[in-house]
Amino acid sequence: MTQTGKISRRSFIRNAGLATAAIAIRATNKSTGEEPAPEDGRPINIGVIGTGSRGQTIMRNVVRMNNINILAVCDVYPEHLKMGQRMARKAEAFDDYRKLLEMKDIEAVLVITPQYQHAEISIAALDAGKHVFCEKCMAFSIEEAKNMVLAVRRTKKFLQVGHQRRYNPLYLKALQHIQTEVIGPKEHPITAIRCQWNTNSDWRSFVPDPKWEKLLNWRLYSDLSGGLMAEFGSHQVDVADWFLGAHPVAVSGVGQLMFYKDGRDVWDHINALIEYPNGVTMNYTSVLTNGYDGVGEQFMGPYGTISLSLGYPLGTGNLAFEIGKKQPVWVKLAHAQEVEGRTVVTLITGKKYIAGAEKDAQEKIGAEGEKNDIVYEFEGFFKSLREGTPPVADVVVGYRDTVTVCKINEAIAKQTRIVLDPALYEV
Ligand SMILES: NC(=O)c1ccc[n+]([C@@H]2O[C@H](COP(=O)([O-])OP(=O)(O)OC[C@H]3O[C@@H](n4cnc5c(N)ncnc54)[C@H](O)[C@@H]3O)[C@@H](O)[C@H]2O)c1
């Protein structure tokens, strides 16, 4: 039975992440972000380069996967190296990644270093005969990204880039609904996109001695980091390209260092206008001074809106629909709300039960659940290695995303609108 309640349309979209109508898609251990181990496969030996914040989060999940052995860890910051060793107790420890790459038993390496190190380390790893998982934004410049593509082609190894949304059932489900004309007809499935990544954070890491400042706070310096667009926007630009099956035709924007005047030189506020073919625009906002609206992507079509986000703790997130003309069958079973005369449905992950909905609605949406993003993307990576099939988020995905990120930053810096030659996305 459909349940109805009256709320305003704006507050529905804004509060999608908090809405009470819920369908479980996934659940995770909220206290640790850890996941049950996936099914067996042939053993794979890996090395982890960069055991800082993200490296540790990834290792916490990967050490629980069956038949994945972390044989070595590497970090140039001693405290982080110690943390890495603590998580993979049998691993050899290095402060020079070239030594790790000499280990013959290692089949793949995870490059989880700062953005400015990705290309150098990934190319060295590929040339050493290793498969690579490299975090996003894949490279610091378009030229570096191109060299990474060439290295993959030269070595015939795989490189998967850390765009975990491409492996997430929530996002796959949203794409399926876009492709089946739930929010718009085939010729105009999406007419406009809004994305935001807002947070109350100074983005600073604790530095025990000023000599470590640039190593640990690399994000704050434009010679080492692409700032908000590379750290946050990279994910969302990639989702837009993926869902539209297209790349931007022009970019422009504004960036300011407005608040955190502490020696950094990356913007703490950005607003970008990303123009896609056929007049589709994406409005992008990211601010570090106010977390209002959090993180999310809204895909708008003539029939309705899909609102997506990945939340914290790991594994939570939501997929909300504002349905116009066409309703998938499960909508009738799920908790729905009347908002200004239109039917809207919200699906939230990380919850076991559907509030007030028929039990089989949960099955209809596909309760693949029980995992978080990192597990999904690494299951994908290890499956690629075991089966010899290229990754979904491959080096070309990483290249194209790097192009857009770099061009938006360039447009903001030059205070101009840059028209993008489609050839730029060919590699
Ligand atoms: N996919 C995601 O959702 C996601 C989330 C967070 C971070 N990231 C990405 O992960 C990467 C790392 O981010 P982080 O937050 O862990 O940063 P971090 O500063 O916490 O960790 C980076 C680590 O790399 C080490 N390092 C630097 N140069 C090195 C080298 N030459 N050899 C070995 N180690 C080296 C540093 O000492 C540090 O410990 C970035 O590219 C970031 O964008 C991705």
The ligand as a Tripos MOL2 file, in Angstrom:
@<TRIPOS>MOLECULE
LIG
   44    48     1     0     0
SMALL
NO_CHARGES

@<TRIPOS>ATOM
      1 N1         37.7960    7.6630   -3.4830 N.am      1 LIG1
      2 C1         37.5460    8.3730   -2.3950 C.2       1 LIG1
      3 O1         36.4020    8.5150   -1.9590 O.2       1 LIG1
      4 C2         38.6800    9.0310   -1.6630 C.ar      1 LIG1
      5 C3         38.5010    9.4570   -0.3520 C.ar      1 LIG1
      6 C4         39.5880   10.0440    0.2960 C.ar      1 LIG1
      7 C5         40.7950   10.2050   -0.3660 C.ar      1 LIG1
      8 N2         40.9140    9.7850   -1.6540 N.ar      1 LIG1
      9 C6         42.1870    9.9530   -2.3910 C.3       1 LIG1
     10 O2         43.1870    9.1450   -1.7830 O.3       1 LIG1
     11 C7         44.4520    9.7680   -1.9400 C.3       1 LIG1
     12 C8         45.1200    9.8880   -0.5800 C.3       1 LIG1
     13 O3         44.3370   10.7310    0.2470 O.3       1 LIG1
     14 P1         44.4800   10.6900    1.8350 P.3       1 LIG1
     15 O4         43.3140   11.4050    2.3860 O.co2     1 LIG1
     16 O5         44.7470    9.3160    2.2860 O.co2     1 LIG1
     17 O6         45.7910   11.5740    2.0450 O.3       1 LIG1
     18 P2         46.8140   11.4240    3.2460 P.3       1 LIG1
     19 O7         47.6870   12.6250    3.1950 O.co2     1 LIG1
     20 O8         46.1070   11.1310    4.5130 O.co2     1 LIG1
     21 O9         47.6490   10.1200    2.8690 O.3       1 LIG1
     22 C9         48.5460   10.0780    1.8040 C.3       1 LIG1
     23 C10        49.7490    9.2810    2.2530 C.3       1 LIG1
     24 O10        50.6520    9.1210    1.1630 O.3       1 LIG1
     25 C11        51.9620    9.2080    1.7030 C.3       1 LIG1
     26 N3         52.9110    9.4990    0.6360 N.ar      1 LIG1
     27 C12        53.1670   10.6670    0.0100 C.ar      1 LIG1
     28 N4         54.1190   10.5010   -0.9240 N.ar      1 LIG1
     29 C13        54.4730    9.1970   -0.8780 C.ar      1 LIG1
     30 C14        55.4110    8.3990   -1.6060 C.ar      1 LIG1
     31 N5         56.1710    8.9220   -2.5720 N.pl3     1 LIG1
     32 N6         55.5250    7.0930   -1.2930 N.ar      1 LIG1
     33 C15        54.7700    6.5410   -0.3060 C.ar      1 LIG1
     34 N7         53.8700    7.2410    0.4070 N.ar      1 LIG1
     35 C16        53.7160    8.5460    0.1160 C.ar      1 LIG1
     36 C17        51.8490   10.3040    2.7600 C.3       1 LIG1
     37 O11        52.9050   10.2510    3.6780 O.3       1 LIG1
     38 C18        50.5070    9.9710    3.3730 C.3       1 LIG1
     39 O12        50.6340    9.0810    4.4570 O.3       1 LIG1
     40 C19        44.1860   11.0980   -2.6430 C.3       1 LIG1
     41 O13        44.3870   10.9690   -4.0050 O.3       1 LIG1
     42 C20        42.7180   11.3650   -2.3450 C.3       1 LIG1
     43 O14        42.0910   12.1660   -3.3120 O.3       1 LIG1
     44 C21        39.8940    9.1780   -2.3100 C.ar      1 LIG1
@<TRIPOS>BOND
     1     1     2 1
     2     2     3 2
     3     2     4 1
     4     4     5 ar
     5     4    44 ar
     6     5     6 ar
     7     6     7 ar
     8     7     8 ar
     9     8     9 1
    10     8    44 ar
    11     9    10 1
    12     9    42 1
    13    10    11 1
    14    11    12 1
    15    11    40 1
    16    12    13 1
    17    13    14 1
    18    14    15 2
    19    14    16 1
    20    14    17 1
    21    17    18 1
    22    18    19 2
    23    18    20 1
    24    18    21 1
    25    21    22 1
    26    22    23 1
    27    23    24 1
    28    23    38 1
    29    24    25 1
    30    25    26 1
    31    25    36 1
    32    26    27 ar
    33    26    35 ar
    34    27    28 ar
    35    28    29 ar
    36    29    30 ar
    37    29    35 ar
    38    30    31 1
    39    30    32 ar
    40    32    33 ar
    41    33    34 ar
    42    34    35 ar
    43    36    37 1
    44    36    38 1
    45    38    39 1
    46    40    41 1
    47    40    42 1
    48    42    43 1
@<TRIPOS>SUBSTRUCTURE
     1 LIG1         1 GROUP 0 **** ****
